[in-house]
Amino acid sequence: MTAKMTTPIAPERAPDWRALRKDFPILSLQVRGRPLIYLDNAATTQKPRAVLDALRDFYEQRNANVHRGVHELSNRATAAYEGARETAARFVNARQTGEIVFTRGATESINLVANTWGARRLQAGDVILLTEMEHHSNIVPWQLLAARTGARLAFLPVTGPEGLLDLSRLDEWLTSEVKLLAFTHVSNTLGTVNPASQLCSMARRKGIVTLVDAAQSTGHRPLDVQEIGCDFLAASGHKMCGPTGIGFLYGRMERLAEMPPWHGGGDMIESVDYHTSTWKQPPHKFEAGTPNIAGAAALAAALEYLDRLGRPAIAAHDAALAAHALEKMSGLGGLRILGPASGRAGVVSFLMDGIHAHDVVTMADHAGVALRGGHHCNQPLMKKLGIESTARASFYFYNTFEEVDRLVEVLREIRRYFSR
Ligand code: 7TS
């Protein structure tokens, strides 16, 4: 598999998005007496029947613990779990299956790197370079690590109303003190898509280790860790049609091999005596205790589902919905949209003059439209932008242009209500 980050999708090859909505039982719900319009996909996505079936199938046909039984069910559970690892490795084009460590999600993946690679490699005077648009998950673990090691944090600036990273002086930011560059691939507030390959290749040339927070991108666009050239990549299953409580960390094998374990317990050891223990090789060294076996099996079903649709097609549909929303919403007036004017992901944060984001979201909910309001775990970015919160619509492939039109109609009604 090679990266096709900008491959245009021929319309005749795009899936029938409307038809596949029937794969998602929850999308036919009525909420507050209205058909549900679910536009909170950056928080979590809905699950197709293939994923729900995989969970049930696991518990009905394979449930046992992994890596320990010789009995048939344990073999089936191990095959499901390790098969899921192979699927995840293929999904991001890892060089080897062992470069995938199952975690609870992007947050745990980042904490794992901070507590293992970071704790071993960083010391006082070192710099952890982040960006001003990071989610709290890619800030707080580094603050905790900085407090332990004496390293300090620095932030690549976000510029202008477009909310893009200022890369004009990137070279100056990548000083010899910088040991790690950790950045989000797609901003969950701005919808900005950062140039991951460019950032990683510049960092790599200077011997700086890189971590990509791909929580908002993994299931939304083609993604190839070899093409990006990152050392680590963090992904959440629930943001790409998988269940909650399962995600993964991709780690370049040479990095994983130099990392000490984080959690200790069963399954991660080679041998234990009362005072010392030895560890398994990665990835098992980082997976102490009984893992989320059913979650991994269902995540694999989600990844296979997404690849049947095709990630270039998903990315094109996300982008088309966002462009449609931008166009229609800009006709409303008195509404400020954050982030880039074009080339953005399917995330649209906005402010309505004189109306609090929570009022927007509450009133939209009464019309059956699920938005999110708040700081979206981006408090430092909000402070920088001089705002407290935004309302946010975030799209996925099962959303339709009619749903976007309905959103805009609801926003118009909200405006009318508040101007009475
Ligand atoms: N990184 C980014 C960029 C995110 O958007 C999120 C979650 C995370 C990390 C954390 O992912 P988790 O699965 O480990 O929790 N973002 C959001 C959001 O925008 N609304 O709710 C959660």
Residues whose N, C-alpha, C, O or C-beta is under 5 A from the ligand:
A	BS01	7TS	A42 A43 G105 A106 T107 E108 H135 S137 T184 V186 N188 D213 A215 Q216 S236 H376
